[in-house]
Amino acid sequence: MDQACSYKPHIRVGDQSYPAYELKNLFRYLKQNFANEVVDRLYSDIGIGESELMVSQFVYVWQVDYAMNYMRQLSSDPETAAKAASSYKVAQLDVLLPHLAQFDTLGECLQFAISHPELVGSFSDNLLRNDDGRLYVRWLNTNKVDVERYSFQFQHSICSLLAFAKELTGEKIRVSHIALAEPVREVEFLSAQSGAEIIFDSEFFEWSIEHHYLALPVTYSFEHAAVKLGAESSESYISQILAILRELAPELPSMEAMAELQNISARTLRRRLASANTSYQKLVDQVRCQMAIDLILTSDYSIDEISDLMGFGDVSHFRQSFKHWIGHPPGYFHRLNRPLTRDE
């Protein structure tokens, strides 16, 4: 995390793998706070049994996303995500335990978490920035998730990280600030857990932490942690499609052309993607958006040059598309990157 600014395009979607411990924790919270029939319905909705989940290391992204949204809709409490995540324990981290046992500081653990979405899980791309003795972690909604749903995932992530960090170091970790891209609402629990200044109506979802916390030593005893490193489940269909799109970018094929590459009909391709809760256009937009952000933040190209590199005949069309993808014009990221260099 020594770079001044870096972009992590690692959002997980659809039928890609996601660590099962997240889903197990969500079910534990539901069992403690809701009726059995509520829990049973969720098991049925996501097509997995309790005994099967308990022995699984990985599940699908859409199953975890569905469970989070299910929990959000069950309660009128806007802080359900924060409360659920704050109850999580390091011992429940399953496949992550042997990895974390290798690190000496909290910063090393966080670096691993940010760099390995296949083992940690991620609903968002991240923009990391070091400034004035703080690490800033900004979530980029490149998949255009509904704001309330996205906020639930964001709060859940922050509070789970804080719960794990406290147990790993034996110290209560304070977050410097939390920015929420939503109107003012109740945040008493989130404020108490994080110790952060909460900022509403922000342009982005973002949190920051002072560097000295990252230097804290890991004091947690991993004596009982599993010694076998878990392997990611077999490559998903969406991962295959994304790999092809990234290889062919910026000349991205139509859905019909992609179906031909897969030796299937366009109808079959559409059905397969729909079964994983996504669409071909969403995957195309994700790849193009990630490519554009990466070029803006890691190159010296102008917006006009990036537009040409990405195959847009008109820079105004590129600007409109980018704003549709991320909610902000490309110039916003371009200005953000100007004071920084890749060598910082």
One Martini backbone bead per residue (centre of mass of N, CA, C, O) as a GRO file, in nm:
protein
  344
    1MET     BB    1   0.052   0.065   0.014
    2ASP     BB    2   0.281   0.281  -0.112
    3GLN     BB    3   0.100   0.400  -0.300
    4ALA     BB    4  -0.077   0.681  -0.368
    5CYS     BB    5  -0.230   0.536  -0.626
    6SER     BB    6  -0.485   0.276  -0.668
    7TYR     BB    7  -0.636   0.017  -0.872
    8LYS     BB    8  -0.908  -0.235  -0.803
    9PRO     BB    9  -1.036  -0.465  -1.047
   10HIS     BB   10  -1.242  -0.703  -0.840
   11ILE     BB   11  -1.517  -0.770  -0.901
   12ARG     BB   12  -1.780  -0.986  -0.803
   13VAL     BB   13  -1.991  -1.210  -1.003
   14GLY     BB   14  -2.241  -1.421  -0.994
   15ASP     BB   15  -2.069  -1.740  -1.047
   16GLN     BB   16  -1.859  -1.660  -0.879
   17SER     BB   17  -1.657  -1.691  -0.628
   18TYR     BB   18  -1.719  -1.720  -0.264
   19PRO     BB   19  -1.675  -1.711   0.052
   20ALA     BB   20  -1.854  -1.901   0.284
   21TYR     BB   21  -1.824  -1.745   0.556
   22GLU     BB   22  -2.018  -1.515   0.490
   23LEU     BB   23  -2.277  -1.686   0.475
   24LYS     BB   24  -2.255  -1.814   0.754
   25ASN     BB   25  -2.274  -1.546   0.912
   26LEU     BB   26  -2.552  -1.462   0.813
   27PHE     BB   27  -2.699  -1.708   0.932
   28ARG     BB   28  -2.626  -1.665   1.227
   29TYR     BB   29  -2.776  -1.396   1.255
   30LEU     BB   30  -3.057  -1.494   1.172
   31LYS     BB   31  -3.090  -1.709   1.398
   32GLN     BB   32  -3.066  -1.490   1.638
   33ASN     BB   33  -3.310  -1.275   1.501
   34PHE     BB   34  -3.491  -1.503   1.362
   35ALA     BB   35  -3.695  -1.708   1.233
   36ASN     BB   36  -3.682  -2.022   1.100
   37GLU     BB   37  -3.845  -1.962   0.837
   38VAL     BB   38  -3.652  -1.746   0.734
   39VAL     BB   39  -3.404  -1.928   0.704
   40ASP     BB   40  -3.530  -2.152   0.523
   41ARG     BB   41  -3.598  -1.968   0.284
   42LEU     BB   42  -3.310  -1.895   0.207
   43TYR     BB   43  -3.205  -2.173   0.147
   44SER     BB   44  -3.411  -2.216  -0.083
   45ASP     BB   45  -3.349  -1.966  -0.266
   46ILE     BB   46  -3.021  -2.054  -0.299
   47GLY     BB   47  -2.979  -2.372  -0.312
   48ILE     BB   48  -2.900  -2.457   0.000
   49GLY     BB   49  -2.778  -2.638   0.260
   50GLU     BB   50  -2.663  -2.648   0.573
   51SER     BB   51  -2.464  -2.888   0.549
   52GLU     BB   52  -2.333  -2.791   0.288
   53LEU     BB   53  -2.229  -2.515   0.389
   54MET     BB   54  -2.046  -2.613   0.633
   55VAL     BB   55  -1.840  -2.767   0.403
   56SER     BB   56  -1.790  -2.504   0.258
   57GLN     BB   57  -1.565  -2.264   0.099
   58PHE     BB   58  -1.755  -2.210  -0.153
   59VAL     BB   59  -1.956  -1.986  -0.337
   60TYR     BB   60  -2.174  -1.771  -0.475
   61VAL     BB   61  -2.217  -1.446  -0.523
   62TRP     BB   62  -2.531  -1.439  -0.553
   63GLN     BB   63  -2.587  -1.567  -0.272
   64VAL     BB   64  -2.471  -1.339  -0.097
   65ASP     BB   65  -2.627  -1.106  -0.220
   66TYR     BB   66  -2.906  -1.219  -0.157
   67ALA     BB   67  -2.871  -1.239   0.153
   68MET     BB   68  -2.826  -0.939   0.204
   69ASN     BB   69  -3.092  -0.839   0.078
   70TYR     BB   70  -3.276  -1.007   0.257
   71MET     BB   71  -3.187  -0.876   0.524
   72ARG     BB   72  -3.257  -0.583   0.449
   73GLN     BB   73  -3.574  -0.647   0.405
   74LEU     BB   74  -3.643  -0.753   0.699
   75SER     BB   75  -3.538  -0.469   0.798
   76SER     BB   76  -3.572  -0.126   0.921
   77ASP     BB   77  -3.279  -0.128   0.997
   78PRO     BB   78  -3.003   0.061   0.876
   79GLU     BB   79  -2.786  -0.123   1.078
   80THR     BB   80  -2.771  -0.430   1.017
   81ALA     BB   81  -2.496  -0.466   0.879
   82ALA     BB   82  -2.321  -0.364   1.115
   83LYS     BB   83  -2.426  -0.562   1.334
   84ALA     BB   84  -2.358  -0.827   1.197
   85ALA     BB   85  -2.045  -0.781   1.146
   86SER     BB   86  -1.964  -0.725   1.457
   87SER     BB   87  -1.997  -1.052   1.530
   88TYR     BB   88  -1.747  -1.142   1.408
   89LYS     BB   89  -1.491  -1.403   1.375
   90VAL     BB   90  -1.185  -1.526   1.308
   91ALA     BB   91  -1.255  -1.837   1.338
   92GLN     BB   92  -1.466  -1.802   1.076
   93LEU     BB   93  -1.254  -1.770   0.816
   94ASP     BB   94  -1.129  -2.032   0.734
   95VAL     BB   95  -0.957  -2.005   0.443
   96LEU     BB   96  -0.794  -1.748   0.569
   97LEU     BB   97  -0.623  -1.832   0.817
   98PRO     BB   98  -0.346  -1.938   0.689
   99HIS     BB   99  -0.282  -1.660   0.567
  100LEU     BB  100  -0.286  -1.470   0.819
  101ALA     BB  101  -0.060  -1.637   0.978
  102GLN     BB  102   0.184  -1.495   0.798
  103PHE     BB  103   0.140  -1.226   0.950
  104ASP     BB  104   0.248  -0.928   1.147
  105THR     BB  105   0.038  -0.715   1.034
  106LEU     BB  106  -0.240  -0.540   0.958
  107GLY     BB  107  -0.150  -0.434   0.679
  108GLU     BB  108  -0.096  -0.715   0.555
  109CYS     BB  109  -0.386  -0.817   0.581
  110LEU     BB  110  -0.520  -0.592   0.413
  111GLN     BB  111  -0.362  -0.634   0.153
  112PHE     BB  112  -0.467  -0.919   0.105
  113ALA     BB  113  -0.770  -0.856   0.100
  114ILE     BB  114  -0.754  -0.656  -0.147
  115SER     BB  115  -0.583  -0.867  -0.347
  116HIS     BB  116  -0.809  -1.124  -0.267
  117PRO     BB  117  -1.122  -1.172  -0.378
  118GLU     BB  118  -1.128  -1.492  -0.404
  119LEU     BB  119  -1.096  -1.511  -0.069
  120VAL     BB  120  -1.278  -1.255   0.039
  121GLY     BB  121  -1.437  -1.077  -0.135
  122SER     BB  122  -1.623  -0.862  -0.383
  123PHE     BB  123  -1.851  -0.579  -0.470
  124SER     BB  124  -1.589  -0.394  -0.541
  125ASP     BB  125  -1.417  -0.154  -0.652
  126ASN     BB  126  -1.092   0.008  -0.588
  127LEU     BB  127  -0.962   0.314  -0.442
  128LEU     BB  128  -0.632   0.391  -0.352
  129ARG     BB  129  -0.511   0.627  -0.090
  130ASN     BB  130  -0.226   0.823   0.006
  131ASP     BB  131  -0.279   1.072   0.274
  132ASP     BB  132  -0.184   1.228   0.549
  133GLY     BB  133  -0.147   0.938   0.703
  134ARG     BB  134  -0.356   0.788   0.507
  135LEU     BB  135  -0.595   0.543   0.418
  136TYR     BB  136  -0.791   0.526   0.123
  137VAL     BB  137  -1.121   0.370   0.062
  138ARG     BB  138  -1.279   0.343  -0.249
  139TRP     BB  139  -1.587   0.286  -0.384
  140LEU     BB  140  -1.682   0.140  -0.704
  141ASN     BB  141  -1.989   0.139  -0.895
  142THR     BB  142  -1.951  -0.055  -1.175
  143ASN     BB  143  -2.246  -0.222  -1.136
  144LYS     BB  144  -2.492  -0.045  -1.058
  145VAL     BB  145  -2.595  -0.048  -0.771
  146ASP     BB  146  -2.808   0.000  -0.552
  147VAL     BB  147  -2.763   0.216  -0.299
  148GLU     BB  148  -2.877   0.056  -0.056
  149ARG     BB  149  -2.729  -0.207  -0.123
  150TYR     BB  150  -2.441  -0.088  -0.129
  151SER     BB  151  -2.441   0.022   0.162
  152PHE     BB  152  -2.471  -0.247   0.301
  153GLN     BB  153  -2.201  -0.366   0.195
  154PHE     BB  154  -2.017  -0.143   0.306
  155GLN     BB  155  -2.085  -0.166   0.611
  156HIS     BB  156  -2.019  -0.463   0.635
  157SER     BB  157  -1.720  -0.439   0.563
  158ILE     BB  158  -1.621  -0.246   0.779
  159CYS     BB  159  -1.723  -0.407   1.039
  160SER     BB  160  -1.569  -0.666   0.981
  161LEU     BB  161  -1.286  -0.547   0.975
  162LEU     BB  162  -1.296  -0.435   1.268
  163ALA     BB  163  -1.347  -0.702   1.413
  164PHE     BB  164  -1.091  -0.845   1.312
  165ALA     BB  165  -0.878  -0.633   1.396
  166LYS     BB  166  -0.926  -0.644   1.703
  167GLU     BB  167  -0.854  -0.950   1.730
  168LEU     BB  168  -0.569  -0.947   1.594
  169THR     BB  169  -0.451  -0.698   1.801
  170GLY     BB  170  -0.622  -0.600   2.068
  171GLU     BB  171  -0.741  -0.342   1.921
  172LYS     BB  172  -0.906  -0.051   1.878
  173ILE     BB  173  -1.032   0.065   1.578
  174ARG     BB  174  -1.007   0.372   1.404
  175VAL     BB  175  -1.193   0.562   1.195
  176SER     BB  176  -1.170   0.862   1.042
  177HIS     BB  177  -1.375   0.809   0.789
  178ILE     BB  178  -1.721   0.819   0.653
  179ALA     BB  179  -1.860   0.791   0.329
  180LEU     BB  180  -2.197   0.865   0.212
  181ALA     BB  181  -2.412   0.813  -0.081
  182GLU     BB  182  -2.641   0.947   0.124
  183PRO     BB  183  -2.869   1.034   0.319
  184VAL     BB  184  -2.962   1.118   0.612
  185ARG     BB  185  -2.920   0.898   0.900
  186GLU     BB  186  -2.890   0.637   1.102
  187VAL     BB  187  -2.546   0.598   1.290
  188GLU     BB  188  -2.482   0.513   1.583
  189PHE     BB  189  -2.341   0.236   1.555
  190LEU     BB  190  -2.126   0.304   1.341
  191SER     BB  191  -1.993   0.528   1.508
  192ALA     BB  192  -1.917   0.356   1.758
  193GLN     BB  193  -1.747   0.131   1.609
  194SER     BB  194  -1.548   0.343   1.444
  195GLY     BB  195  -1.510   0.658   1.533
  196ALA     BB  196  -1.632   0.819   1.301
  197GLU     BB  197  -1.681   1.040   1.062
  198ILE     BB  198  -1.994   1.115   0.918
  199ILE     BB  199  -2.067   1.141   0.567
  200PHE     BB  200  -2.305   1.286   0.371
  201ASP     BB  201  -2.367   1.326   0.042
  202SER     BB  202  -2.162   1.186  -0.118
  203GLU     BB  203  -1.995   1.079  -0.406
  204PHE     BB  204  -1.885   0.846  -0.215
  205PHE     BB  205  -1.768   0.547  -0.096
  206GLU     BB  206  -1.573   0.591   0.211
  207TRP     BB  207  -1.257   0.513   0.382
  208SER     BB  208  -1.036   0.572   0.670
  209ILE     BB  209  -0.686   0.525   0.789
  210GLU     BB  210  -0.436   0.530   0.993
  211HIS     BB  211  -0.116   0.413   0.958
  212HIS     BB  212  -0.054   0.316   1.256
  213TYR     BB  213  -0.256   0.076   1.251
  214LEU     BB  214  -0.102  -0.097   1.029
  215ALA     BB  215   0.151  -0.150   1.241
  216LEU     BB  216   0.014  -0.346   1.399
  217PRO     BB  217   0.037  -0.629   1.567
  218VAL     BB  218  -0.016  -0.966   1.550
  219THR     BB  219  -0.173  -1.156   1.837
  220TYR     BB  220  -0.310  -1.381   1.727
  221SER     BB  221  -0.396  -1.718   1.766
  222PHE     BB  222  -0.327  -1.991   1.516
  223GLU     BB  223  -0.316  -2.288   1.630
  224HIS     BB  224  -0.625  -2.377   1.512
  225ALA     BB  225  -0.563  -2.344   1.232
  226ALA     BB  226  -0.580  -2.429   0.928
  227VAL     BB  227  -0.323  -2.581   0.717
  228LYS     BB  228  -0.505  -2.581   0.472
  229LEU     BB  229  -0.520  -2.453   0.165
  230GLY     BB  230  -0.754  -2.319  -0.012
  231ALA     BB  231  -0.933  -2.366  -0.309
  232GLU     BB  232  -1.061  -2.257  -0.572
  233SER     BB  233  -1.305  -2.291  -0.753
  234SER     BB  234  -1.407  -2.346  -1.037
  235GLU     BB  235  -1.444  -2.197  -1.317
  236SER     BB  236  -1.654  -1.976  -1.428
  237TYR     BB  237  -1.849  -1.858  -1.675
  238ILE     BB  238  -1.801  -1.556  -1.626
  239SER     BB  239  -1.493  -1.570  -1.622
  240GLN     BB  240  -1.468  -1.653  -1.917
  241ILE     BB  241  -1.603  -1.406  -2.044
  242LEU     BB  242  -1.419  -1.189  -1.917
  243ALA     BB  243  -1.154  -1.294  -2.040
  244ILE     BB  244  -1.234  -1.247  -2.335
  245LEU     BB  245  -1.298  -0.944  -2.318
  246ARG     BB  246  -1.012  -0.854  -2.216
  247GLU     BB  247  -0.857  -0.969  -2.462
  248LEU     BB  248  -1.031  -0.796  -2.687
  249ALA     BB  249  -0.979  -0.537  -2.587
  250PRO     BB  250  -1.177  -0.289  -2.725
  251GLU     BB  251  -1.297  -0.524  -2.919
  252LEU     BB  252  -1.615  -0.595  -2.860
  253PRO     BB  253  -1.840  -0.829  -2.882
  254SER     BB  254  -2.117  -0.939  -2.954
  255MET     BB  255  -2.341  -1.161  -2.845
  256GLU     BB  256  -2.338  -1.329  -3.105
  257ALA     BB  257  -2.028  -1.357  -3.121
  258MET     BB  258  -1.989  -1.490  -2.847
  259ALA     BB  259  -2.166  -1.736  -2.900
  260GLU     BB  260  -1.992  -1.840  -3.133
  261LEU     BB  261  -1.735  -1.883  -2.958
  262GLN     BB  262  -1.918  -2.098  -2.775
  263ASN     BB  263  -2.110  -2.273  -2.955
  264ILE     BB  264  -2.378  -2.097  -2.932
  265SER     BB  265  -2.653  -1.937  -2.868
  266ALA     BB  266  -2.778  -1.638  -2.774
  267ARG     BB  267  -2.999  -1.758  -2.596
  268THR     BB  268  -2.813  -1.934  -2.419
  269LEU     BB  269  -2.635  -1.709  -2.313
  270ARG     BB  270  -2.858  -1.545  -2.180
  271ARG     BB  271  -2.952  -1.773  -1.987
  272ARG     BB  272  -2.685  -1.823  -1.834
  273LEU     BB  273  -2.658  -1.532  -1.723
  274ALA     BB  274  -2.934  -1.515  -1.582
  275SER     BB  275  -2.872  -1.754  -1.379
  276ALA     BB  276  -2.629  -1.540  -1.265
  277ASN     BB  277  -2.747  -1.244  -1.241
  278THR     BB  278  -2.699  -1.143  -1.551
  279SER     BB  279  -2.543  -0.975  -1.837
  280TYR     BB  280  -2.379  -0.893  -2.116
  281GLN     BB  281  -2.386  -0.582  -2.085
  282LYS     BB  282  -2.269  -0.575  -1.797
  283LEU     BB  283  -1.993  -0.701  -1.871
  284VAL     BB  284  -1.910  -0.495  -2.081
  285ASP     BB  285  -1.926  -0.245  -1.897
  286GLN     BB  286  -1.723  -0.341  -1.688
  287VAL     BB  287  -1.474  -0.363  -1.874
  288ARG     BB  288  -1.479  -0.072  -1.986
  289CYS     BB  289  -1.468   0.076  -1.717
  290GLN     BB  290  -1.205  -0.048  -1.607
  291MET     BB  291  -1.027   0.040  -1.841
  292ALA     BB  292  -1.071   0.346  -1.813
  293ILE     BB  293  -0.976   0.386  -1.522
  294ASP     BB  294  -0.694   0.269  -1.561
  295LEU     BB  295  -0.600   0.479  -1.773
  296ILE     BB  296  -0.645   0.734  -1.601
  297LEU     BB  297  -0.462   0.633  -1.339
  298THR     BB  298  -0.192   0.493  -1.522
  299SER     BB  299  -0.177   0.737  -1.723
  300ASP     BB  300  -0.101   1.017  -1.968
  301TYR     BB  301  -0.361   1.030  -2.093
  302SER     BB  302  -0.608   1.169  -2.239
  303ILE     BB  303  -0.937   1.165  -2.289
  304ASP     BB  304  -0.919   1.157  -2.597
  305GLU     BB  305  -0.715   0.918  -2.612
  306ILE     BB  306  -0.889   0.712  -2.458
  307SER     BB  307  -1.124   0.714  -2.649
  308ASP     BB  308  -0.963   0.602  -2.891
  309LEU     BB  309  -0.852   0.339  -2.756
  310MET     BB  310  -1.167   0.241  -2.704
  311GLY     BB  311  -1.334   0.313  -2.987
  312PHE     BB  312  -1.431   0.605  -2.990
  313GLY     BB  313  -1.546   0.842  -3.217
  314ASP     BB  314  -1.658   1.012  -2.963
  315VAL     BB  315  -1.593   1.183  -2.676
  316SER     BB  316  -1.887   1.236  -2.584
  317HIS     BB  317  -1.965   0.936  -2.574
  318PHE     BB  318  -1.761   0.857  -2.360
  319ARG     BB  319  -1.859   1.046  -2.136
  320GLN     BB  320  -2.147   0.931  -2.122
  321SER     BB  321  -2.070   0.638  -2.062
  322PHE     BB  322  -1.908   0.687  -1.804
  323LYS     BB  323  -2.137   0.819  -1.642
  324HIS     BB  324  -2.315   0.567  -1.656
  325TRP     BB  325  -2.122   0.371  -1.506
  326ILE     BB  326  -2.024   0.580  -1.240
  327GLY     BB  327  -2.161   0.892  -1.216
  328HIS     BB  328  -1.898   1.016  -1.357
  329PRO     BB  329  -1.676   1.185  -1.509
  330PRO     BB  330  -1.355   1.138  -1.622
  331GLY     BB  331  -1.236   1.408  -1.506
  332TYR     BB  332  -1.242   1.334  -1.210
  333PHE     BB  333  -1.010   1.119  -1.223
  334HIS     BB  334  -0.804   1.290  -1.370
  335ARG     BB  335  -0.772   1.502  -1.141
  336LEU     BB  336  -0.701   1.303  -0.915
  337ASN     BB  337  -0.423   1.208  -1.070
  338ARG     BB  338  -0.236   1.458  -1.126
  339PRO     BB  339  -0.066   1.481  -0.841
  340LEU     BB  340   0.018   1.199  -0.936
  341THR     BB  341   0.233   0.911  -0.953
  342ARG     BB  342   0.353   0.592  -1.019
  343ASP     BB  343   0.621   0.640  -0.824
  344GLU     BB  344   0.490   0.716  -0.532
   0.00000   0.00000   0.00000
